[in-house]
Structures are given as C-alpha cells and as structure tokens.
Amino acid sequence: MEINTIGLLLTFILLIFLIFRGWNIWIISIISTLFLALTNSLNIEEVIFETYSSFLRIFVGNWFLLFYTLIHFWKDYGKEWSISNYS
C-alpha cells in the first residue's frame, strides 16, 4: 500500500475540520479512513476489514480495562464531581 502525500494531507485537513466541528471521534476515524482509501485508490474492503478493524481490535483490547473502569466510575461518582458543582 503506497500512500499519496496529497491524499494524506487532504485526509489530515478533513480530520482536523471534523474535530473542530465537534463530531464523534469514532465516526471521524471511519470517515477519514474511507477518505484516505478513496483519495489514494486503495482497496476499500482491504483497508476497512484488514487494517482498520485489526487496529481497532488491538486498541480496544489493550485499553478495555481502563474504559470499563472509567464508565463505571463516572456512572457512580460523575454527578458528585461534576464541574457544575463548583461554579
């Protein structure tokens, strides 16, 4: 897989633009991956099912315990420690 510099630069600009627009990071990552594949004439099926999904599986697998702990911590104590209590 050879990546074109202009396609990578356009993908980075799209990524920054969507972040500043307040989009969800999971949706932004999928859109950016598809945009990168389209601008560089890559096989979309290979990019999504082999590259993106394997990276996502490894990332979530490595950080699962932290995600799980934070979700339960915020559900139990998040309202007590909210920033709105200090204003």
C-alpha positions in Angstrom: 0.0 0.0 0.0 1.6 3.2 -1.2 0.0 6.4 0.2 0.0 9.6 -1.8 1.2 12.7 0.1 -1.6 14.9 -1.2 -4.2 12.4 -0.2 -2.7 12.1 3.2 -2.6 15.9 3.6 -6.3 16.2 2.5 -7.3 13.5 4.9 -5.5 15.3 7.8 -7.3 18.5 6.9 -10.6 16.7 6.9 -9.8 15.1 10.2 -9.0 18.5 11.8 -12.0 20.1 10.3 -14.4 17.4 11.6 -12.8 17.6 15.1 -13.4 21.3 15.2 -17.0 20.8 14.1 -17.5 18.6 17.2 -18.1 15.3 15.6 -17.6 12.0 17.4 -14.1 10.7 17.2 -15.2 7.1 16.2 -17.2 8.5 13.3 -14.4 10.8 12.3 -11.9 7.9 12.2 -14.1 5.8 9.9 -14.7 8.8 7.6 -11.0 9.7 7.5 -10.1 6.1 6.8 -12.5 5.9 3.9 -11.4 9.3 2.5 -7.8 8.2 2.7 -8.6 5.0 0.8 -10.6 6.8 -1.8 -8.0 9.6 -2.5 -5.2 7.0 -2.8 -7.0 4.4 -4.9 -6.7 1.8 -2.3 -9.0 -1.3 -2.0 -11.7 -0.1 0.5 -12.5 -3.6 1.6 -8.9 -4.4 2.5 -8.5 -1.1 4.3 -11.6 -1.4 6.4 -11.6 -5.2 7.2 -7.9 -5.8 7.5 -6.2 -2.6 8.5 -8.8 -0.5 10.4 -10.6 -3.3 12.2 -7.4 -5.1 13.3 -6.1 -1.8 14.7 -9.4 -1.0 16.4 -9.5 -4.5 17.9 -5.9 -4.2 19.3 -6.6 -0.7 20.6 -9.8 -1.5 22.4 -8.4 -4.8 23.7 -5.4 -3.1 25.2 -7.4 -0.3 26.9 -10.6 -2.3 27.7 -10.0 -2.4 31.5 -9.4 1.4 31.6 -12.6 2.0 29.5 -14.6 -0.3 31.7 -13.4 1.3 34.9 -14.0 4.8 33.7 -17.5 4.0 32.6 -18.5 2.6 35.9 -16.6 5.3 37.9 -18.4 8.1 36.0 -21.8 6.4 36.4 -21.4 6.1 40.2 -19.4 9.3 41.0 -19.6 11.6 38.0 -22.6 13.7 39.2 -21.0 14.4 42.5 -17.7 15.6 41.0 -19.3 17.5 38.1 -17.8 20.9 37.2 -21.2 22.4 37.7 -21.0 21.9 41.5 -18.0 24.3 41.7 -19.5 27.2 39.8 
